[in-house]
C-alpha cells in the first residue's frame, strides 16, 4: 500500500484483506493492513476478509479509521452482503453498494480531491461459480478454529494453521476459489483504474457551465482538477445510486447480446454478391452491443423518453463487455441480472454484398427459464416503475412471455410485442403458453401492439391456427362484431393495399389476429408498412371523410368495445440504394422503439404520424454502422 501510494498508484487489487481477529477485545490481534489503510490514500479492491475473522468488528474498525467501504453489486439488486473471501455471503450487510466501476472511480476521484489521508475498500465478491456456500463454509470454519485452539496455534501461527486446515476440509476448493477471486479482482481493479483515468481526462469546469471562481481569478491547476472531479462524481453517483428505481415511461424486457456482423466483401473483379456455403468467404466483420430489447431501449433513449431496460447476462467476458457497452450508451444496468451458469447472448449475422441478411445464428438460451428472475427481481422493478408501456421481445420462452404479459396488465401498462424472427414469433401463440394462461381476446387482451414483418406475421398466424384459437367462441364473437362483409372483401382489401399483398394473405392474417392484438404494424421492407387496427367506438376516423377509404368495416354503433377496422398501407420514407445500406440489423428495433416512445407521450401524435417518423429513423439506422443510429436524436422534437 505504501509503495503504491509513493508510486502514484491509486487502485490496488489484491486477493483478500486482513481484519480484526476473533477475541481481539482480549488479544488486540488486529491486522496491520487495516491500520495502514486508515492512513494511506489508496483504493483497495479485494474479496473482503476471511470469514474466520470478526467481520462486524472489522467493518467497525475501518469506519473508525475513516475508511470508506462498499461492495460491488455484481448483478445483484438491493442490499448485498460484505463478502467473506471464499463465499459471496457473510450474513453482514455491506455499508454501501457500488453499482459498477465508473461509480467506484468517481468515489476515488472525490476522495482524492478532498486531500483525505485515509483509503477506500471496494469489496469484490468471488465469482458465483467458485463461491463456497455460506452454510458449508461456516461449518468448516468452526471446525478449523476449534482445531487451532486445541493445537495452541496463536499469534502469527494462527492464520497459517487455519488456512491449511480449511484447505484440507474443503478438499482443495479454496485453492480454486483463491485463483478465481484474484483474477476477478485484478480485472475489476483494471477497469476501475481505466475509468479513473477517463475522469482525469474530462474538460475542466462545472458540468452546468457556471463559473466556480470569479472570472478574473487565476485558478490553480489542482483546484481545477478538483472541481472537475467533484462535478463528475456527483453526476456518476446520482446516476448509479441504488435503492431508488429510475423513473421510466417505458419498461423494455428483452435480449442483450454481443452482435457480430459478417458482411460479404468479395474482390472487385468477382461477380458473386452472396457468400458461398461450405467454404470460407472474404468479409468485413464488426462487433457491437445488440440484442432486440437493448436496441429498442436505446432507440427510446435516443429520442429522449425515459426507459428502464431489463435483461440477463452470464458471468463471462461477453457479459462484462455487454455491461460496459450498456453503460456507455447511458442505459442503467440496475435491471441487468447476472446468471452465473448461463452464457451471455450472442448473435452472428452473415450478410451479402448488399448488406442483406443471408443467415444468422443466435445463442439466446440465457433468456429461457427466467421465471424465477421475473417474479423475484424484475416484477418488483416493474411495479415500482409503473410504466405506460411494457415492451417484450420473443427471445423469452413462451411461459416467460405470458408471465411478462400478465405482469404488464396487472401494472396497468400496455404491452408491445416484437416477434424477433419467424421461428420465435410463434411463441406468443405457443400451445403451452395458451394452456397456461388462456390467451384473451378484446377487451381483456394482453398485447396491444405488435410489429412483425410479413414472414413473422404469417408464422404467428400459423401458430395461432395450430393452437386452435380461431375455433374458439370468444374469437368468433369478436370477428362477428367487427362487421366484416364476406362479399367484395378481396376487392376492398386490394383497393386499400395491393393485389400482391392480398395474394400472400398478409392483410387477411393481420385481421384474423386483431381480436388478440388490436394494433398490428406489418413491416414490408421497401414496400412500406401495413397498419391494421381495431378502432374503438367513437374514434373520429369512423366518421372522417379523409379516412373513409381506410375503414375496412364498421361495428354495430351500440357495441361497447369495437368501433370498426382500419387499414392503411404506408409507403416507405425513402428508397435507399443498395450502395448506401450499411446494415439491416436493428432497423425494425429502431422502428418499434420510436413508435412506443411516441405513444408514451402525454399527448401522443396519431399513429400514422408516428409510423412516418419511425420510418425516417429506420432509414437512418439502415445507413448507420450502429445497431441503432444515434442520428435519430434529431427526431425527438417531432414526437
Backbone torsions as a table, in degrees:
resi	resn	phi	psi	omega
1	UNK	NA	-48.2	-178.6
2	UNK	-61.8	-46.8	-179.3
3	UNK	-64.1	-39.1	177.8
4	UNK	-61.0	-44.4	-179.8
5	UNK	-63.9	-43.3	180.0
6	UNK	-64.1	-30.2	-179.9
7	UNK	-85.8	-1.4	-179.8
8	UNK	82.0	15.3	178.8
9	UNK	-87.6	122.4	-173.8
10	UNK	-99.1	-17.7	-178.2
11	UNK	-119.8	124.0	-174.1
12	UNK	-124.5	108.1	-179.6
13	UNK	-97.7	132.8	-179.3
14	UNK	-146.3	-176.8	-179.1
15	UNK	-78.0	-69.5	-178.7
16	UNK	-134.8	178.2	-179.3
17	UNK	-122.7	149.2	174.0
18	UNK	-68.8	-171.7	-179.4
19	UNK	-170.5	-169.9	175.4
20	UNK	-83.9	122.7	-178.4
21	UNK	-75.5	153.9	176.8
22	UNK	-63.0	135.4	-177.1
23	UNK	81.9	12.8	-177.6
24	UNK	-64.3	-19.6	177.6
25	UNK	-64.3	-18.6	176.7
26	UNK	-107.1	-41.2	-174.9
27	UNK	-88.6	-19.3	-175.3
28	UNK	59.8	28.5	-178.8
29	UNK	-83.5	97.2	179.9
30	UNK	-126.6	127.8	-177.3
31	UNK	-60.0	139.2	-176.2
32	UNK	-66.0	-25.4	-176.9
33	UNK	-69.1	-21.7	174.8
34	UNK	-67.8	-43.8	178.5
35	UNK	-63.1	-42.3	-178.8
36	UNK	-65.2	-38.7	-180.0
37	UNK	-65.5	-26.8	178.6
38	UNK	-74.1	-10.1	-178.4
39	UNK	-131.4	7.3	180.0
40	UNK	-125.4	118.0	-176.1
41	UNK	-76.9	72.1	177.1
42	UNK	-128.0	142.0	176.8
43	UNK	-92.2	117.2	-179.6
44	UNK	-95.2	132.2	172.9
45	UNK	-115.1	114.6	-178.0
46	UNK	-144.5	174.3	179.2
47	UNK	-93.7	41.1	179.6
48	UNK	78.7	-150.4	177.1
49	UNK	-126.5	158.2	-174.5
50	UNK	-64.8	143.5	-170.7
51	UNK	-73.9	-6.5	173.8
52	UNK	-81.5	-4.6	174.0
53	UNK	-88.0	170.6	179.4
54	UNK	-90.6	94.0	-173.5
55	UNK	-65.6	-46.1	178.3
56	UNK	-56.7	-43.1	179.8
57	UNK	-70.9	-31.1	176.3
58	UNK	-62.6	-46.3	178.7
59	UNK	-64.9	-38.0	178.1
60	UNK	-64.9	-41.2	179.2
61	UNK	-63.7	-43.4	179.4
62	UNK	-63.0	-37.9	177.8
63	UNK	-64.1	-41.6	178.7
64	UNK	-60.2	-36.4	-179.5
65	UNK	-82.5	0.2	178.0
66	UNK	79.4	22.2	-179.3
67	UNK	-91.4	121.5	176.0
68	UNK	-74.9	133.4	-176.5
69	UNK	-125.8	131.7	175.1
70	UNK	-147.5	160.3	-179.6
71	UNK	-122.4	134.3	177.6
72	UNK	-64.7	134.0	-179.7
73	UNK	-61.6	-39.1	177.2
74	UNK	53.4	45.2	176.0
75	UNK	88.0	-1.9	-178.1
76	UNK	-95.7	158.7	-178.6
77	UNK	-109.3	151.5	175.5
78	UNK	71.1	-153.7	-179.5
79	UNK	-71.5	146.4	177.9
80	UNK	-130.7	159.6	177.9
81	UNK	-79.1	150.0	166.7
82	UNK	-71.5	125.3	-172.7
83	UNK	-69.1	153.6	180.0
84	UNK	-114.4	55.4	173.8
85	UNK	63.5	-85.3	-175.5
86	UNK	-79.0	-12.8	180.0
87	UNK	-128.6	144.1	-177.6
88	UNK	-72.4	-22.3	-174.0
89	UNK	-115.9	132.1	177.9
90	UNK	-116.0	-11.3	-173.6
91	UNK	83.7	-0.5	179.8
92	UNK	-113.4	118.8	-178.3
93	UNK	-65.4	140.3	177.3
94	UNK	-71.3	142.1	178.6
95	UNK	-59.7	-28.7	179.5
96	UNK	-151.3	158.8	178.3
97	UNK	-117.3	128.0	-179.2
98	UNK	-102.4	121.3	-175.1
99	UNK	-68.2	-45.9	-176.3
100	UNK	-160.4	-176.8	-175.3
101	UNK	-66.0	-33.8	-179.3
102	UNK	-64.4	-40.2	177.3
103	UNK	-63.4	-43.7	178.5
104	UNK	-59.7	-43.4	-179.9
105	UNK	-63.4	-39.1	178.9
106	UNK	-63.7	-37.8	178.0
107	UNK	-66.4	-42.7	178.0
108	UNK	-60.6	-43.9	-179.3
109	UNK	-62.2	-41.3	179.5
110	UNK	-64.1	-45.2	-179.7
111	UNK	-63.4	-40.5	179.1
112	UNK	-62.7	-38.8	-177.6
113	UNK	-68.6	-22.3	-179.0
114	UNK	-90.7	-1.0	177.2
115	UNK	58.0	37.5	176.4
116	UNK	-77.8	150.5	-177.2
117	UNK	-95.2	-11.9	-178.7
118	UNK	-86.1	163.1	-178.5
119	UNK	-99.6	-170.3	-180.0
120	UNK	-130.3	149.0	175.9
121	UNK	-124.5	116.0	174.6
122	UNK	-108.7	111.8	-178.1
123	UNK	-84.8	129.8	-179.4
124	UNK	-116.5	109.6	-174.6
125	UNK	-63.4	147.8	176.9
126	UNK	-57.9	142.2	177.9
127	UNK	-51.1	140.9	-172.5
128	UNK	-53.5	-41.7	-174.5
129	UNK	-68.7	-14.6	179.2
130	UNK	-110.5	1.7	-178.8
131	UNK	-75.1	132.1	176.3
132	UNK	-86.7	131.7	-178.8
133	UNK	-53.1	140.3	-176.6
134	UNK	-58.0	-43.1	-178.2
135	UNK	-62.3	-41.1	178.2
136	UNK	-65.5	-41.8	-177.6
137	UNK	-68.1	-36.8	179.8
138	UNK	-62.9	-41.5	179.6
139	UNK	-64.1	-46.6	-179.8
140	UNK	-64.1	-40.4	-178.3
141	UNK	-63.8	-43.3	179.8
142	UNK	-61.2	-40.8	179.8
143	UNK	-66.3	-42.1	-178.3
144	UNK	-66.1	-40.7	179.5
145	UNK	-65.7	-41.8	178.3
146	UNK	-62.6	-43.0	178.3
147	UNK	-62.7	-36.9	179.5
148	UNK	-65.7	-40.6	178.8
149	UNK	-65.5	-42.1	-178.8
150	UNK	-68.2	-29.5	-179.7
151	UNK	-84.8	-10.6	-179.7
152	UNK	79.6	19.1	179.7
153	UNK	-79.8	107.4	-179.3
154	UNK	-130.1	174.7	177.3
155	UNK	59.1	-132.7	-176.8
156	UNK	-70.1	-16.1	179.6
157	UNK	-85.1	-15.2	-172.2
158	UNK	-65.7	-52.9	-176.0
159	UNK	-63.3	-47.1	178.7
160	UNK	-59.2	-38.2	-179.8
161	UNK	-64.7	-48.0	-177.7
162	UNK	-63.5	-41.7	179.7
163	UNK	-61.5	-44.1	179.9
164	UNK	-64.7	-39.1	-179.4
165	UNK	-68.7	-38.6	178.5
166	UNK	-64.2	-41.1	178.5
167	UNK	-59.4	-40.9	178.7
168	UNK	-66.8	-45.4	-175.3
169	UNK	-69.5	-26.8	179.2
170	UNK	-93.4	2.5	-179.6
171	UNK	63.8	30.0	177.9
172	UNK	89.0	3.7	179.4
173	UNK	-60.1	-34.8	-177.2
174	UNK	-66.9	-27.4	177.9
175	UNK	-66.3	-45.2	177.7
176	UNK	-62.4	-41.6	179.0
177	UNK	-64.5	-39.0	178.3
178	UNK	-57.6	-48.8	-178.6
179	UNK	-62.5	-43.3	-177.3
180	UNK	-65.7	-42.6	-177.0
181	UNK	-71.9	-33.4	177.4
182	UNK	-65.1	-45.1	177.9
183	UNK	-60.8	-44.4	-178.6
184	UNK	-64.0	-38.7	-179.4
185	UNK	-69.1	-38.3	178.0
186	UNK	-65.1	-42.5	178.4
187	UNK	-62.9	-46.8	180.0
188	UNK	-62.8	-43.6	179.8
189	UNK	-62.2	-39.7	178.7
190	UNK	-62.8	-42.1	-180.0
191	UNK	-66.9	-38.8	176.9
192	UNK	-62.7	-43.3	179.6
193	UNK	-62.0	-39.8	178.5
194	UNK	-64.9	-42.5	178.5
195	UNK	-64.5	-38.7	178.5
196	UNK	-64.7	-39.2	177.1
197	UNK	-62.1	-39.7	177.9
198	UNK	-65.1	-38.0	177.8
199	UNK	-62.9	-36.8	179.8
200	UNK	-65.7	-22.9	-178.4
201	UNK	-85.9	-8.9	-174.2
202	UNK	-62.7	146.5	177.7
203	UNK	-63.0	153.4	-174.7
204	UNK	-78.6	159.6	176.7
205	UNK	105.5	172.3	-178.3
206	UNK	-82.3	149.8	-175.8
207	UNK	-64.9	-29.4	-176.7
208	UNK	-87.0	4.4	176.8
209	UNK	84.3	-2.6	179.5
210	UNK	-75.6	158.1	-177.1
211	UNK	-93.0	116.0	-178.0
212	UNK	-72.9	-14.4	-178.2
213	UNK	-134.1	159.3	174.1
214	UNK	-55.7	144.1	-174.1
215	UNK	-59.9	-29.3	-175.8
216	UNK	-91.1	6.0	-177.8
217	UNK	-96.2	136.0	174.8
218	UNK	-82.7	119.0	-175.5
219	UNK	-90.2	124.0	176.4
220	UNK	-59.7	146.3	-177.4
221	UNK	-57.9	-38.1	-178.4
222	UNK	-65.3	-35.4	178.9
223	UNK	-71.2	-36.4	177.4
224	UNK	-61.2	-47.0	179.8
225	UNK	-61.4	-42.8	-179.4
226	UNK	-61.9	-44.1	179.9
227	UNK	-60.6	-45.6	-179.1
228	UNK	-62.9	-42.5	-177.1
229	UNK	-66.6	-41.9	-179.8
230	UNK	-63.4	-41.9	179.0
231	UNK	-60.9	-46.1	-179.5
232	UNK	-64.6	-37.7	-179.8
233	UNK	-64.7	-44.9	179.0
234	UNK	-59.2	-42.4	-179.9
235	UNK	-65.3	-43.4	-177.8
236	UNK	-66.9	-43.6	-178.8
237	UNK	-67.3	-35.9	176.9
238	UNK	-65.6	-41.6	-176.9
239	UNK	-68.7	-37.1	-174.0
240	UNK	-108.2	17.6	178.8
241	UNK	-63.8	143.9	-177.0
242	UNK	-105.5	166.0	178.2
243	UNK	91.5	-11.8	178.1
244	UNK	-130.3	121.3	-179.8
245	UNK	-71.6	136.5	177.0
246	UNK	-63.4	140.7	177.4
247	UNK	-66.6	140.4	-177.2
248	UNK	-149.8	135.9	172.7
249	UNK	-85.9	-25.0	-176.9
250	UNK	-132.8	134.7	177.3
251	UNK	-113.8	118.3	-178.0
252	UNK	-106.4	121.8	177.9
253	UNK	-116.3	109.3	-176.8
254	UNK	-171.1	-166.7	-171.2
255	UNK	-79.8	146.0	171.5
256	UNK	-125.0	121.7	-172.2
257	UNK	-142.7	162.7	168.2
258	UNK	-96.1	121.5	-176.3
259	UNK	-100.0	131.4	171.2
260	UNK	-111.9	123.9	179.0
261	UNK	-110.6	119.4	-178.4
262	UNK	-111.3	102.0	-177.9
263	UNK	-96.1	121.8	179.0
264	UNK	-57.5	128.2	-174.3
265	UNK	-133.3	74.4	-177.2
266	UNK	-71.6	160.8	175.6
267	UNK	-65.5	155.1	-173.6
268	UNK	-58.5	-34.8	-177.4
269	UNK	-80.3	-9.6	-178.9
270	UNK	-77.4	146.2	-178.6
271	UNK	-95.5	-17.5	-177.5
272	UNK	-66.5	139.4	177.5
273	UNK	-113.9	-5.4	-178.5
274	UNK	-132.5	144.6	-179.2
275	UNK	-63.6	148.4	-179.8
276	UNK	-88.8	137.0	179.9
277	UNK	-73.0	157.7	173.6
278	UNK	61.7	29.1	174.4
279	UNK	-159.3	169.1	178.6
280	UNK	-80.6	143.4	-179.2
281	UNK	-128.1	144.8	175.7
282	UNK	-68.2	139.8	-176.0
283	UNK	-155.4	160.7	166.8
284	UNK	-104.1	123.3	-174.6
285	UNK	-116.4	127.9	179.1
286	UNK	-127.7	155.6	-178.2
287	UNK	-128.6	136.1	178.7
288	UNK	-157.8	171.2	176.8
289	UNK	-76.5	140.3	-178.7
290	UNK	-148.4	-145.8	-172.5
291	UNK	97.1	132.1	-175.7
292	UNK	-56.8	-49.0	-179.0
293	UNK	-60.1	-44.6	-179.9
294	UNK	-63.2	-42.5	178.8
295	UNK	-60.5	-44.2	179.9
296	UNK	-62.9	-44.9	179.6
297	UNK	-62.5	-39.5	178.8
298	UNK	-63.9	-43.9	178.3
299	UNK	-60.0	-42.6	179.8
300	UNK	-62.7	-42.8	-180.0
301	UNK	-66.7	-40.4	-179.2
302	UNK	-59.2	-33.4	-179.5
303	UNK	-94.7	22.0	166.9
304	UNK	68.6	39.5	174.6
305	UNK	-116.4	138.2	-176.1
306	UNK	-69.9	128.0	-174.7
307	UNK	-139.4	144.0	171.3
308	UNK	-117.4	126.7	-178.2
309	UNK	-111.2	132.1	176.6
310	UNK	-126.2	140.9	179.6
311	UNK	-164.7	-171.6	-179.6
312	UNK	-131.7	145.7	174.4
313	UNK	-131.9	162.9	176.1
314	UNK	-93.6	170.4	176.7
315	UNK	-89.7	68.2	-176.5
316	UNK	-144.1	177.0	-176.7
317	UNK	-63.2	-35.9	178.3
318	UNK	-64.8	-38.0	178.3
319	UNK	-65.6	-42.6	177.6
320	UNK	-62.0	-42.7	179.0
321	UNK	-63.1	-42.8	-179.5
322	UNK	-62.4	-43.3	-179.7
323	UNK	-62.5	-42.4	179.9
324	UNK	-64.7	-43.8	180.0
325	UNK	-65.8	-34.0	178.8
326	UNK	-64.1	-44.9	179.2
327	UNK	-63.0	-37.3	179.4
328	UNK	-63.6	-28.1	178.0
329	UNK	-83.3	-5.3	-179.9
330	UNK	82.7	15.7	177.8
331	UNK	-94.1	132.3	-179.5
332	UNK	-65.3	140.7	177.5
333	UNK	-99.6	13.0	-175.2
334	UNK	-66.9	-19.9	179.5
335	UNK	-110.5	19.2	176.9
336	UNK	-95.5	117.4	-177.1
337	UNK	-99.5	135.6	176.9
338	UNK	-95.7	123.6	177.1
339	UNK	-106.5	103.1	-170.9
340	UNK	-57.8	-34.5	-175.1
341	UNK	-90.2	2.2	-176.5
342	UNK	-109.0	163.2	176.9
343	UNK	-96.4	136.7	173.6
344	UNK	-60.0	138.4	-177.0
345	UNK	-62.3	140.9	175.7
346	UNK	-137.8	146.8	-177.2
347	UNK	-133.2	128.4	179.7
348	UNK	-119.5	119.2	179.9
349	UNK	-110.3	129.8	174.7
350	UNK	-107.6	117.3	-176.3
351	UNK	-113.2	155.3	177.2
352	UNK	-82.4	-173.1	-175.8
353	UNK	-64.9	-23.1	178.1
354	UNK	-91.4	8.5	-179.8
355	UNK	71.3	13.3	175.0
356	UNK	-82.2	142.4	-176.3
357	UNK	-66.3	129.7	174.7
358	UNK	-98.4	-50.3	177.4
359	UNK	-157.8	151.6	178.0
360	UNK	-134.9	149.3	176.4
361	UNK	-124.1	129.2	-177.0
362	UNK	-129.3	130.1	173.3
363	UNK	-109.2	92.4	-176.9
364	UNK	-115.2	23.0	-175.4
365	UNK	-61.6	-22.3	-179.7
366	UNK	-64.7	-20.5	-178.0
367	UNK	-84.0	-2.7	-178.5
368	UNK	-98.0	153.5	179.1
369	UNK	56.4	49.2	180.0
370	UNK	-105.5	20.5	-175.3
371	UNK	-56.6	-40.1	-178.7
372	UNK	-65.7	-44.9	179.5
373	UNK	-64.8	-38.1	-179.7
374	UNK	-60.9	-46.3	-175.4
375	UNK	-76.0	-39.1	-172.3
376	UNK	-91.0	-27.3	-175.4
377	UNK	-112.5	-56.5	-170.1
378	UNK	-81.3	-34.6	179.3
379	UNK	-61.9	-46.1	176.4
380	UNK	-58.5	-36.8	177.7
381	UNK	-67.4	-41.2	177.5
382	UNK	-61.6	-43.0	179.8
383	UNK	-62.6	-38.4	-179.2
384	UNK	-73.0	-36.5	-179.4
385	UNK	-69.5	-37.9	-175.0
386	UNK	47.2	59.9	-176.4
387	UNK	-74.3	163.2	175.0
388	UNK	-77.2	-33.7	-178.8
389	UNK	-131.9	142.8	169.0
390	UNK	-115.2	123.5	178.5
391	UNK	-107.3	126.6	178.4
392	UNK	-124.8	146.7	174.2
393	UNK	-113.3	163.3	-171.5
394	UNK	-80.7	12.8	174.0
395	UNK	-74.0	-18.5	173.9
396	UNK	-70.4	151.2	175.2
397	UNK	-71.4	162.4	-174.5
398	UNK	-53.7	-43.4	-178.5
399	UNK	-67.1	-38.8	178.1
400	UNK	-66.1	-38.4	176.5
401	UNK	-57.4	-47.8	-179.5
402	UNK	-66.2	-32.1	176.8
403	UNK	-64.6	-43.0	178.0
404	UNK	-63.9	-44.8	-178.8
405	UNK	-60.7	-44.9	178.6
406	UNK	-60.5	-45.5	-179.3
407	UNK	-65.3	-38.4	178.1
408	UNK	-62.6	-45.4	178.7
409	UNK	-61.2	-43.4	-178.9
410	UNK	-64.7	-28.3	179.3
411	UNK	-82.4	-15.4	-177.7
412	UNK	92.0	10.6	179.9
413	UNK	-89.7	147.1	170.1
414	UNK	-83.2	148.2	-172.3
415	UNK	-112.4	130.6	174.2
416	UNK	-111.2	139.8	-174.8
417	UNK	-121.5	126.4	174.2
418	UNK	-107.1	115.4	-171.8
419	UNK	-69.2	-20.0	173.6
420	UNK	75.3	-58.6	-176.1
421	UNK	-154.7	169.6	179.8
422	UNK	-60.3	-45.6	-177.4
423	UNK	-68.9	-44.7	-174.3
424	UNK	-78.4	-21.5	-179.8
425	UNK	-61.1	-25.1	-179.4
426	UNK	-68.5	-17.9	-172.4
427	UNK	-63.0	-27.3	179.6
428	UNK	-64.5	-32.0	-178.6
429	UNK	-111.6	18.9	178.5
430	UNK	-60.0	141.7	-175.9
431	UNK	-59.2	-35.1	179.8
432	UNK	-64.2	-40.7	-179.6
433	UNK	-65.4	-41.6	-178.5
434	UNK	-67.8	-41.2	179.3
435	UNK	-61.4	-34.8	-175.3
436	UNK	-79.3	-32.5	-171.0
437	UNK	-126.5	-14.3	-176.9
438	UNK	67.3	78.4	-177.6
439	UNK	-54.5	123.7	-169.2
440	UNK	-98.5	153.5	175.2
441	UNK	-98.8	172.4	176.0
442	UNK	-51.8	143.1	-0.5
443	UNK	-90.7	10.0	-178.3
444	UNK	-98.2	20.1	-176.8
445	UNK	-62.1	154.9	179.7
446	UNK	-96.8	-31.6	-176.7
447	UNK	-111.1	128.1	-178.4
448	UNK	-95.6	-24.8	-173.5
449	UNK	-148.0	137.7	173.3
450	UNK	-136.2	148.2	-177.5
451	UNK	-129.4	66.5	178.4
452	UNK	-81.6	162.2	163.1
453	UNK	-87.9	178.7	-173.0
454	UNK	-63.3	-36.3	179.3
455	UNK	-69.9	-40.0	178.3
456	UNK	-67.3	-37.5	176.8
457	UNK	-61.0	-45.6	179.0
458	UNK	-61.8	-38.1	179.6
459	UNK	-67.8	-41.5	177.0
460	UNK	-62.2	-42.5	-179.7
461	UNK	-63.2	-42.6	179.0
462	UNK	-62.9	-42.5	179.7
463	UNK	-64.3	-39.9	178.7
464	UNK	-64.5	-41.0	179.2
465	UNK	-64.8	-44.7	-179.9
466	UNK	-64.1	-31.0	179.2
467	UNK	-78.8	-7.8	176.6
468	UNK	81.0	15.6	-176.4
469	UNK	-72.1	-20.9	178.8
470	UNK	-80.8	1.7	178.7
471	UNK	-107.6	-2.9	-176.5
472	UNK	-78.9	150.7	179.6
473	UNK	-62.8	-37.2	-179.2
474	UNK	-63.5	-41.2	179.7
475	UNK	-65.1	-45.7	-179.7
476	UNK	-63.0	-34.9	179.4
477	UNK	-62.1	-41.0	179.7
478	UNK	-72.8	-42.3	180.0
479	UNK	-60.0	-44.2	178.8
480	UNK	-63.1	-39.1	-177.4
481	UNK	-70.4	-21.7	-178.2
482	UNK	-67.4	-20.0	175.5
483	UNK	76.6	27.9	179.1
484	UNK	-71.9	139.6	179.3
485	UNK	-97.8	135.2	178.9
486	UNK	-77.5	-25.6	-178.7
487	UNK	-88.0	130.8	177.5
488	UNK	71.2	13.0	-176.4
489	UNK	-66.0	-38.6	179.4
490	UNK	-63.1	-44.5	-179.3
491	UNK	-59.7	-39.5	-179.2
492	UNK	-69.4	-40.0	177.6
493	UNK	-63.6	-41.1	178.1
494	UNK	-64.5	-39.4	180.0
495	UNK	-64.8	-36.0	-179.5
496	UNK	-80.2	-37.8	-177.4
497	UNK	-112.3	-108.9	172.5
498	UNK	-163.4	166.4	-174.4
499	UNK	-65.7	-34.3	179.8
500	UNK	-62.9	-44.6	179.5
501	UNK	-64.3	-41.0	-179.8
502	UNK	-66.1	-39.9	178.4
503	UNK	-63.7	-34.8	177.4
504	UNK	-74.1	-18.4	179.4
505	UNK	87.4	9.5	-175.5
506	UNK	-62.7	-50.0	178.8
507	UNK	-61.9	-41.1	-178.6
508	UNK	-62.9	-40.8	-179.4
509	UNK	-65.2	-41.0	-179.5
510	UNK	-66.1	-37.7	178.4
511	UNK	-62.9	-42.9	-177.1
512	UNK	-69.1	-20.5	178.1
513	UNK	-91.8	-9.8	-177.1
514	UNK	-57.1	-36.3	179.2
515	UNK	-58.3	-24.7	179.5
516	UNK	-98.5	-31.7	-177.0
517	UNK	-133.7	98.5	-170.8
518	UNK	-69.7	-11.9	174.9
519	UNK	-134.9	119.7	179.5
520	UNK	-125.9	121.1	177.4
521	UNK	-109.8	104.8	-176.2
522	UNK	-92.6	118.5	-178.5
523	UNK	-81.4	126.1	-174.9
524	UNK	-116.5	21.2	179.0
525	UNK	63.9	-128.7	-178.5
526	UNK	-75.6	4.1	176.0
527	UNK	-97.2	-4.4	176.6
528	UNK	103.2	-148.8	-177.5
529	UNK	-134.0	130.5	174.9
530	UNK	-96.8	115.7	179.1
531	UNK	-98.4	120.9	176.8
532	UNK	-125.0	123.7	-171.5
533	UNK	-142.5	138.0	172.0
534	UNK	-84.4	121.4	-178.9
535	UNK	-89.9	146.7	175.7
536	UNK	-86.3	158.0	176.5
537	UNK	-57.6	137.9	178.6
538	UNK	87.5	-2.4	177.3
539	UNK	-58.6	131.0	-174.7
540	UNK	-61.5	-24.0	-178.8
541	UNK	-67.9	-24.6	-179.4
542	UNK	-64.9	-26.6	-178.4
543	UNK	-115.3	6.3	-178.3
544	UNK	-90.6	124.9	177.2
545	UNK	-58.7	-33.1	-178.1
546	UNK	-66.1	-24.6	-177.6
547	UNK	-105.9	1.3	-173.3
548	UNK	-56.5	-38.9	-176.7
549	UNK	-69.5	-14.7	-178.7
550	UNK	-100.4	-4.9	179.0
551	UNK	-81.9	107.5	-177.5
552	UNK	-77.9	-33.0	179.2
553	UNK	-159.7	160.3	175.3
554	UNK	-125.9	135.5	178.0
555	UNK	-83.1	172.3	174.3
556	UNK	-58.9	130.8	-177.5
557	UNK	-55.6	-23.4	-178.2
558	UNK	-90.6	0.1	-178.7
559	UNK	-68.2	133.8	-173.3
560	UNK	-72.2	-25.2	-172.5
561	UNK	-126.2	-16.8	-174.7
562	UNK	-119.0	128.6	178.1
563	UNK	-104.3	-32.1	-178.8
564	UNK	162.5	-172.1	-179.5
565	UNK	-121.5	131.0	-179.0
566	UNK	-115.3	135.4	179.0
567	UNK	-140.7	135.4	179.3
568	UNK	-149.6	137.0	175.5
569	UNK	-102.4	110.3	-178.3
570	UNK	-94.8	129.0	-179.7
571	UNK	-68.1	162.1	178.4
572	UNK	-65.6	154.9	179.9
573	UNK	-68.6	-30.0	-175.8
574	UNK	-163.1	140.7	172.7
575	UNK	-88.4	110.0	-173.8
576	UNK	-92.5	120.2	177.1
577	UNK	-60.5	148.6	-178.5
578	UNK	-57.4	-31.9	-178.8
579	UNK	-69.7	-17.4	-179.5
580	UNK	-97.3	-6.9	-179.6
581	UNK	-80.4	122.9	178.8
582	UNK	-97.3	-45.0	-179.8
583	UNK	-160.9	139.2	176.7
584	UNK	-90.4	-12.0	-179.4
585	UNK	-65.4	130.7	176.9
586	UNK	89.3	-4.2	-178.1
587	UNK	-65.6	-48.5	178.8
588	UNK	-66.5	-33.3	178.8
589	UNK	-67.5	-40.0	176.1
590	UNK	-60.2	-43.1	-179.2
591	UNK	-57.9	-51.9	-178.2
592	UNK	-66.5	-40.1	-179.6
593	UNK	-58.5	-44.4	-179.4
594	UNK	-69.6	-40.1	178.8
595	UNK	-57.8	-51.6	-176.6
596	UNK	-67.8	-37.5	177.4
597	UNK	-59.1	-40.0	178.2
598	UNK	-69.1	-40.5	-179.3
599	UNK	-67.7	-23.3	-178.2
600	UNK	-81.7	-5.7	178.9
601	UNK	-68.4	155.8	179.7
602	UNK	-62.5	-37.7	176.9
603	UNK	-124.9	79.8	-175.3
604	UNK	-67.1	149.2	173.9
605	UNK	-73.0	172.6	179.1
606	UNK	-65.4	155.1	-178.7
607	UNK	-61.2	-37.9	178.7
608	UNK	-62.7	-42.5	177.4
609	UNK	-61.3	-42.7	-179.1
610	UNK	-66.5	-36.5	177.4
611	UNK	-61.5	-43.3	-179.3
612	UNK	-64.5	-39.6	177.4
613	UNK	-67.2	-41.9	179.8
614	UNK	-65.1	-34.1	176.6
615	UNK	-64.5	-37.5	176.2
616	UNK	-62.4	-44.1	178.4
617	UNK	-63.2	-36.9	179.0
618	UNK	-63.9	-38.7	177.6
619	UNK	-63.9	-40.6	178.3
620	UNK	-60.6	-42.8	178.4
621	UNK	-67.8	-36.2	178.6
622	UNK	-58.9	-31.2	-177.7
623	UNK	-96.0	3.5	-173.6
624	UNK	-107.1	149.8	174.7
625	UNK	-78.9	-13.0	178.8
626	UNK	-86.5	153.4	178.0
627	UNK	-62.7	-31.7	172.3
628	UNK	-133.4	122.4	-175.6
629	UNK	-68.0	127.1	175.1
630	UNK	-62.3	-18.0	-179.2
631	UNK	-65.8	-17.2	-179.0
632	UNK	-65.9	-8.5	176.4
633	UNK	-57.9	-28.5	-178.2
634	UNK	-69.9	-11.2	-179.3
635	UNK	-87.4	-8.7	-171.9
636	UNK	-59.3	-36.8	-179.1
637	UNK	-71.7	-21.8	179.2
638	UNK	-73.6	-23.8	-178.3
639	UNK	-77.0	NA	NA
